[in-house]
Amino acid sequence: MDTPNCLATPSRARKSPRRPFGMKNVALALLSTAPVVVSAQDCISLKGSKSCPAFESASISTNATLVEYFPFLQYVSDRASFDNQMSSYVKTAYVQGKYQSLFGCGNVDLQDPSDMYARFTTTVLCNAIVQNSIGACGLTDDQSRPLCADSCAEFAQSEAYVTSDDDLCSNPSTDLLKLIRADFTNCALPNGSLDSSICISGIENESQNCGYGNSTVGLCSYCGSGGLNSTDTCCYNSNAEERCKDVKLPALTATLTFSRTLPSATSTGTTAAGNDNKDDEKDRR
């Protein structure tokens, strides 16, 4: 089934044509080809959402275009059903579509996919759905603040970590690093993603477990004793020291680093915040 993959978004100051986001044919862009005007009754407010609390000023559309990119939205009728469906989606169809189908991971445990969760996965999806809903729901810039590019980078780097663990992802696609880099580039695309006074931090939306969902491997890899992040407040709040005592982590190192540049004055809605030619790829395979 079609599952979203990466994010692309229009210029914040105008309602321009958008590229779709999804896994259809390996890389379906995030945004629709043209904004569609619909009535307010087709949009659902995220105020009070448990899945997307940092996006509470936004509303999301459940029209046919959004359902094509995010199939679980066909079962959404209000904020509560959105939260329930989102929670189920990231544990099931998303894992199968992203890691098994797109990334080509072998031996994916669909019965217990908790460790197949890159940091801020839910937040990246929240952001993608909101960006797709700008035209349909008539969202203003304030109502559709984007995810910060730094959080997009952490998401992509976490994807690289997950897929480098042979126990979680054996024999992935030869295009894996290119696909992960595309996730970052598209996620960081919205104007404002590089402006900390505008963008939404991933930890602001997913504070529990340091943004790693139910992944113990993710949490412990981030909060490892003596590591750079071990004193992070989220590690303390997640009781990482106690929870990670007997957790054996794979001996992995960083796979990708990202360099980001501000969009130029003549940039368009398709200008990426990351430059593939400037990415420093370190493939440990």
TAQUIPE-V594854 format. One record per residue. N is the residue number from 1. RES is the residue in one letter. PHI is phi in degrees with one decimal (none if undefined). Layout:
BEGIN
N_RES_PHI / N_RES_PHI
END
This chain:
BEGIN
1_M_none / 2_D_-69.9 / 3_T_-134.9 / 4_P_-60.3 / 5_N_-122.9 / 6_C_-139.4 / 7_L_-116.6 / 8_A_-135.4 / 9_T_-144.7 / 10_P_-76.8 / 11_S_-58.0 / 12_R_-69.1 / 13_A_-91.3 / 14_R_-147.9 / 15_K_-100.1 / 16_S_-101.3 / 17_P_-56.4 / 18_R_-120.8 / 19_R_-99.7 / 20_P_-75.0 / 21_F_-124.6 / 22_G_169.7 / 23_M_-102.2 / 24_K_-58.7 / 25_N_54.2 / 26_V_77.1 / 27_A_-145.9 / 28_L_-90.6 / 29_A_-64.4 / 30_L_-76.7 / 31_L_-106.5 / 32_S_-66.9 / 33_T_-73.2 / 34_A_-158.1 / 35_P_-65.3 / 36_V_-118.7 / 37_V_-87.2 / 38_V_-131.2 / 39_S_-77.0 / 40_A_-60.7 / 41_Q_-67.8 / 42_D_-84.7 / 43_C_-112.6 / 44_I_-118.5 / 45_S_-70.2 / 46_L_-93.4 / 47_K_-61.0 / 48_G_87.2 / 49_S_-67.6 / 50_K_-87.3 / 51_S_-79.6 / 52_C_-129.0 / 53_P_-61.1 / 54_A_-77.2 / 55_F_-108.7 / 56_E_-65.9 / 57_S_-80.9 / 58_A_-95.0 / 59_S_-125.5 / 60_I_-122.0 / 61_S_-94.5 / 62_T_-121.7 / 63_N_-73.4 / 64_A_-59.7 / 65_T_-64.4 / 66_L_-65.7 / 67_V_-64.8 / 68_E_-64.2 / 69_Y_-79.7 / 70_F_-129.7 / 71_P_-54.1 / 72_F_-64.5 / 73_L_-66.7 / 74_Q_-66.0 / 75_Y_-100.5 / 76_V_-99.8 / 77_S_-127.4 / 78_D_-157.8 / 79_R_-62.5 / 80_A_-63.6 / 81_S_-69.2 / 82_F_-62.7 / 83_D_-60.8 / 84_N_-64.6 / 85_Q_-69.5 / 86_M_-62.3 / 87_S_-59.1 / 88_S_-70.1 / 89_Y_-61.2 / 90_V_-68.2 / 91_K_-96.5 / 92_T_-126.9 / 93_A_-59.7 / 94_Y_-64.8 / 95_V_-61.3 / 96_Q_-65.2 / 97_G_-71.7 / 98_K_-77.1 / 99_Y_-82.3 / 100_Q_-79.9 / 101_S_-81.8 / 102_L_-77.4 / 103_F_-78.9 / 104_G_73.4 / 105_C_-67.4 / 106_G_-90.5 / 107_N_45.4 / 108_V_-72.9 / 109_D_-86.8 / 110_L_-76.7 / 111_Q_-79.3 / 112_D_-141.1 / 113_P_-91.7 / 114_S_-57.5 / 115_D_-83.8 / 116_M_-89.8 / 117_Y_-132.7 / 118_A_-73.1 / 119_R_-55.5 / 120_F_68.8 / 121_T_-55.7 / 122_T_-61.0 / 123_T_-64.2 / 124_V_-61.4 / 125_L_-68.6 / 126_C_-56.5 / 127_N_-60.6 / 128_A_-61.9 / 129_I_-66.6 / 130_V_-63.8 / 131_Q_-61.7 / 132_N_-68.9 / 133_S_-95.2 / 134_I_-55.5 / 135_G_-70.2 / 136_A_-64.3 / 137_C_-106.1 / 138_G_62.2 / 139_L_-74.8 / 140_T_-83.1 / 141_D_-59.1 / 142_D_-65.7 / 143_Q_-82.7 / 144_S_-127.2 / 145_R_-57.2 / 146_P_-85.4 / 147_L_-71.9 / 148_C_-66.7 / 149_A_-59.3 / 150_D_-60.6 / 151_S_-70.0 / 152_C_-61.5 / 153_A_-64.6 / 154_E_-64.6 / 155_F_-61.8 / 156_A_-65.8 / 157_Q_-63.9 / 158_S_-70.0 / 159_E_-59.5 / 160_A_-62.2 / 161_Y_-65.0 / 162_V_-59.8 / 163_T_-76.4 / 164_S_-90.2 / 165_D_-90.9 / 166_D_-60.9 / 167_D_-71.0 / 168_L_-98.4 / 169_C_-146.8 / 170_S_-92.1 / 171_N_48.0 / 172_P_-70.1 / 173_S_-58.3 / 174_T_-68.0 / 175_D_-93.8 / 176_L_-53.0 / 177_L_-64.9 / 178_K_-65.0 / 179_L_-67.2 / 180_I_-67.3 / 181_R_-61.7 / 182_A_-64.4 / 183_D_-58.8 / 184_F_-64.8 / 185_T_-55.6 / 186_N_-72.5 / 187_C_-64.2 / 188_A_-86.9 / 189_L_-69.3 / 190_P_-57.1 / 191_N_-58.7 / 192_G_104.2 / 193_S_-68.8 / 194_L_-100.7 / 195_D_-108.2 / 196_S_-63.9 / 197_S_-81.2 / 198_I_-113.3 / 199_C_-73.9 / 200_I_-99.5 / 201_S_-78.3 / 202_G_-58.0 / 203_I_-68.6 / 204_E_-66.1 / 205_N_-91.8 / 206_E_-124.0 / 207_S_-82.0 / 208_Q_-72.3 / 209_N_56.9 / 210_C_57.5 / 211_G_87.9 / 212_Y_-101.4 / 213_G_57.6 / 214_N_-103.1 / 215_S_-82.5 / 216_T_-70.4 / 217_V_-61.3 / 218_G_-63.5 / 219_L_-59.6 / 220_C_-71.7 / 221_S_-68.4 / 222_Y_-80.3 / 223_C_-100.0 / 224_G_-48.1 / 225_S_-54.9 / 226_G_81.9 / 227_G_-79.6 / 228_L_-62.4 / 229_N_-100.4 / 230_S_-61.4 / 231_T_-97.7 / 232_D_-60.5 / 233_T_-56.0 / 234_C_-65.4 / 235_C_-66.6 / 236_Y_-66.1 / 237_N_-64.6 / 238_S_-91.2 / 239_N_55.4 / 240_A_-62.9 / 241_E_-57.7 / 242_E_-75.1 / 243_R_-69.0 / 244_C_-100.3 / 245_K_-53.7 / 246_D_-107.8 / 247_V_-87.0 / 248_K_-94.2 / 249_L_-97.6 / 250_P_-66.5 / 251_A_-82.0 / 252_L_-123.8 / 253_T_-124.3 / 254_A_-60.6 / 255_T_-97.7 / 256_L_-131.6 / 257_T_-124.1 / 258_F_-128.2 / 259_S_-111.2 / 260_R_-120.9 / 261_T_-126.7 / 262_L_-68.2 / 263_P_-58.9 / 264_S_-74.8 / 265_A_-63.2 / 266_T_-104.3 / 267_S_-66.8 / 268_T_-115.8 / 269_G_-65.5 / 270_T_-100.1 / 271_T_-71.3 / 272_A_-87.7 / 273_A_-82.3 / 274_G_-117.1 / 275_N_-112.9 / 276_D_-57.3 / 277_N_-71.0 / 278_K_-101.5 / 279_D_-69.0 / 280_D_-96.8 / 281_E_-90.3 / 282_K_-124.8 / 283_D_-90.5 / 284_R_-90.9 / 285_R_-78.0
END
